[in-house]
Amino acid sequence: MKAITRNHEFWLAIVVMSMILATALRSPGFASPEKLAVIFNDSSMLIILALGQMVVILTRSIDLSMASNLALSGMIVALVNAAYPEIPVPALMLLATLCGLCLGAFNGALIWWIGIPSIVVTLGTLTIYRGSIFLIAGGKWVNADRFSEDFVQYTRIEFLGLPALSWYALAIVIGFFVLMTRTTLGRSIYAVGVNPNAALYAGINIGRTQFVAFCFSGALSGFCGYLWVSRYVIGSVEVAKGYELTIVAACVIGGISIAGGVGTVAGAVFGALFLGVMSNALPVIGVSPFWQMAISGAAIILAVIINASSQKKSRRLILRLDQDAS
């Protein structure tokens, strides 16, 4: 029990549930199953993207180009659907995922083969990908009247009361849980973040592991490119602009250390849900959009302080145990 109460994800889950209950006092329908399903559906893309960012951060890197990758992949499938509406939607979903995978692999290759820091690479590709959207679309938007009906409805098909978008998120969460806890690759990702030198001596290729992590973040960004364009029925250079900060915020709030090696799938999920619940709850209680931004920023800073404090305590405990042993 003591181990559970020390768990960051446990307390974050308590905070999320407390926010829901507190908001329900003002608006009773907020805690209804229907509204909770809507909140989860609204948070689904952020959950998927946070998992991709989590894998990258665990390897002591960061991907600031995820939102631009999403927008470019989304624009590509939007243009393809507008030109060839007979192409099946699953094929377009695969196309978006492959586009994102290629863009993520490009980031990873620059980091692995040339040795450029990830923050520099992804700041550069962030701009490149946004500019590419403008070039391939000729500066125009792809509006609702150009999409096929199947393209728009595929994320809205309901099963057991949840839209397909929510089921995609649940399937990816389960997949990443297995990846990070039951596979050699998952252990390698953690090892690279915890101690790169020890990982190297253990035979782990650090550059290749980081490359694979960027492939994951890119593929998930591309997949969300289709989901975003399908859900909001628009493709443009402005899609998801600035959303990369929200993705990083979800990870940080979820207890994923920017220093690498620390974080869980549950943390990324609850971090995304925290932001999703907050974005739905604050308007209900009459908080202005400007205060919403300030509160979100304060939550991020508080999460960083809590994470840093817990990691310092952990280091002190290790040091104390070593001293006792000697």
TABELHU-V605906 format. One record per residue. N is the residue number from 0. SS is DSSP state (alpha for helix, beta for strand, coil for the rest). D_CENTER is the distance of its C-alpha to the mean C-alpha in Angstrom with 1 decimal. Layout:
# TABELHU-V605906
n: {N;N}
ss: {SS;SS}
d_center: {D_CENTER;D_CENTER}
This chain:
# TABELHU-V605906
n: {0;1;2;3;4;5;6;7;8;9;10;11;12;13;14;15;16;17;18;19;20;21;22;23;24;25;26;27;28;29;30;31;32;33;34;35;36;37;38;39;40;41;42;43;44;45;46;47;48;49;50;51;52;53;54;55;56;57;58;59;60;61;62;63;64;65;66;67;68;69;70;71;72;73;74;75;76;77;78;79;80;81;82;83;84;85;86;87;88;89;90;91;92;93;94;95;96;97;98;99;100;101;102;103;104;105;106;107;108;109;110;111;112;113;114;115;116;117;118;119;120;121;122;123;124;125;126;127;128;129;130;131;132;133;134;135;136;137;138;139;140;141;142;143;144;145;146;147;148;149;150;151;152;153;154;155;156;157;158;159;160;161;162;163;164;165;166;167;168;169;170;171;172;173;174;175;176;177;178;179;180;181;182;183;184;185;186;187;188;189;190;191;192;193;194;195;196;197;198;199;200;201;202;203;204;205;206;207;208;209;210;211;212;213;214;215;216;217;218;219;220;221;222;223;224;225;226;227;228;229;230;231;232;233;234;235;236;237;238;239;240;241;242;243;244;245;246;247;248;249;250;251;252;253;254;255;256;257;258;259;260;261;262;263;264;265;266;267;268;269;270;271;272;273;274;275;276;277;278;279;280;281;282;283;284;285;286;287;288;289;290;291;292;293;294;295;296;297;298;299;300;301;302;303;304;305;306;307;308;309;310;311;312;313;314;315;316;317;318;319;320;321;322;323;324;325}
ss: {coil;alpha;alpha;alpha;alpha;coil;coil;alpha;alpha;alpha;alpha;alpha;alpha;alpha;alpha;alpha;alpha;alpha;alpha;alpha;alpha;alpha;alpha;alpha;alpha;alpha;coil;alpha;alpha;alpha;alpha;coil;alpha;alpha;alpha;alpha;alpha;alpha;alpha;alpha;alpha;alpha;alpha;alpha;alpha;alpha;alpha;alpha;alpha;alpha;alpha;alpha;alpha;alpha;alpha;alpha;alpha;alpha;coil;coil;coil;coil;coil;coil;coil;alpha;alpha;alpha;alpha;alpha;alpha;alpha;alpha;alpha;alpha;alpha;alpha;alpha;alpha;alpha;alpha;alpha;alpha;coil;coil;coil;coil;coil;alpha;alpha;alpha;alpha;alpha;alpha;alpha;alpha;alpha;alpha;alpha;alpha;alpha;alpha;alpha;alpha;alpha;alpha;alpha;alpha;alpha;alpha;alpha;alpha;alpha;alpha;coil;coil;coil;alpha;alpha;alpha;alpha;alpha;alpha;alpha;alpha;alpha;alpha;alpha;alpha;alpha;alpha;alpha;alpha;alpha;alpha;alpha;alpha;coil;coil;coil;coil;beta;coil;alpha;alpha;alpha;coil;coil;alpha;alpha;alpha;alpha;alpha;coil;coil;coil;coil;beta;beta;coil;coil;beta;beta;alpha;alpha;alpha;alpha;alpha;alpha;alpha;alpha;alpha;alpha;alpha;alpha;alpha;alpha;alpha;alpha;alpha;alpha;alpha;coil;alpha;alpha;alpha;alpha;alpha;alpha;alpha;alpha;alpha;alpha;alpha;coil;alpha;alpha;alpha;alpha;alpha;alpha;coil;coil;coil;coil;alpha;alpha;alpha;alpha;alpha;alpha;alpha;alpha;alpha;alpha;alpha;alpha;alpha;alpha;alpha;alpha;alpha;alpha;alpha;alpha;alpha;alpha;alpha;alpha;alpha;alpha;alpha;coil;coil;beta;coil;coil;coil;coil;coil;coil;coil;alpha;alpha;alpha;alpha;alpha;alpha;alpha;alpha;alpha;alpha;alpha;coil;coil;coil;coil;coil;coil;coil;coil;coil;coil;coil;alpha;alpha;alpha;alpha;alpha;alpha;alpha;alpha;alpha;alpha;alpha;alpha;alpha;alpha;alpha;alpha;alpha;alpha;alpha;alpha;coil;coil;coil;coil;alpha;alpha;alpha;alpha;alpha;alpha;alpha;alpha;alpha;alpha;alpha;alpha;alpha;alpha;alpha;alpha;alpha;alpha;alpha;alpha;alpha;alpha;alpha;alpha;alpha;alpha;alpha;alpha;alpha;alpha;alpha;alpha;alpha;alpha;alpha;alpha;alpha;coil}
d_center: {29.8;29.7;26.9;24.8;25.5;24.5;21.0;18.2;16.3;19.7;20.3;16.9;17.7;21.1;19.9;17.8;20.9;23.2;21.5;21.9;25.5;26.4;25.3;27.2;30.3;30.2;29.1;30.0;28.2;24.8;24.8;26.0;24.4;24.1;22.3;19.9;19.1;18.5;16.1;14.1;14.2;13.2;10.0;9.4;7.4;5.1;5.2;4.9;2.3;1.7;4.6;5.3;5.2;7.0;9.5;10.3;10.9;13.0;15.2;16.0;14.2;11.6;10.3;11.1;11.7;8.5;9.7;13.2;12.5;11.3;14.4;16.7;15.9;16.2;19.5;20.8;20.7;21.9;24.9;25.6;25.6;27.8;30.2;30.2;29.5;31.1;28.3;26.6;23.1;21.9;23.1;21.2;17.9;18.9;19.8;16.5;14.8;17.6;17.4;13.8;14.9;17.9;16.1;13.8;17.1;18.9;16.8;17.2;20.9;21.6;20.3;22.1;25.3;26.0;24.5;22.9;20.5;16.8;16.6;19.7;18.6;15.3;17.1;19.7;17.8;15.9;19.4;20.7;18.2;18.8;22.5;22.4;21.3;24.4;26.6;25.9;26.1;29.1;27.5;27.6;25.2;25.0;25.9;26.1;29.6;28.7;26.3;27.7;27.7;25.9;23.1;22.5;23.3;21.3;18.3;20.8;22.9;23.2;23.9;25.0;24.0;20.3;19.3;18.1;14.6;14.3;15.9;13.5;10.7;13.3;14.4;11.2;10.9;14.5;14.3;11.9;14.2;17.1;15.8;15.2;18.3;20.8;20.7;22.2;19.1;17.0;19.9;20.2;16.7;17.6;21.0;20.1;18.2;21.0;23.9;23.9;27.7;28.0;25.5;27.6;30.8;29.3;29.1;25.3;24.7;22.2;21.7;21.2;18.7;16.6;17.3;16.0;12.7;12.4;13.6;10.8;8.1;10.7;11.6;8.3;8.3;12.0;11.8;9.8;12.6;15.1;13.5;13.3;16.8;18.2;17.2;18.3;21.0;20.9;20.1;20.7;20.0;18.6;15.8;12.5;14.6;13.3;9.8;8.6;10.2;8.5;5.0;7.4;9.3;7.2;7.3;10.9;11.9;10.9;13.4;11.7;14.4;14.1;17.3;15.7;16.8;15.9;13.1;12.5;10.5;12.2;11.2;7.4;8.6;11.3;9.5;7.7;11.1;12.9;11.8;12.4;15.7;16.7;16.2;18.4;20.8;21.8;23.4;25.2;26.9;27.8;25.6;25.6;22.6;23.6;23.7;20.3;18.9;21.1;20.1;16.4;17.4;19.8;17.2;15.1;18.5;19.7;16.7;17.4;21.1;20.7;18.6;21.2;24.0;23.1;22.7;26.1;27.7;26.5;28.1;31.3;31.6;31.4;34.0;36.2;36.2;37.2;40.0;41.3;41.4;43.5}
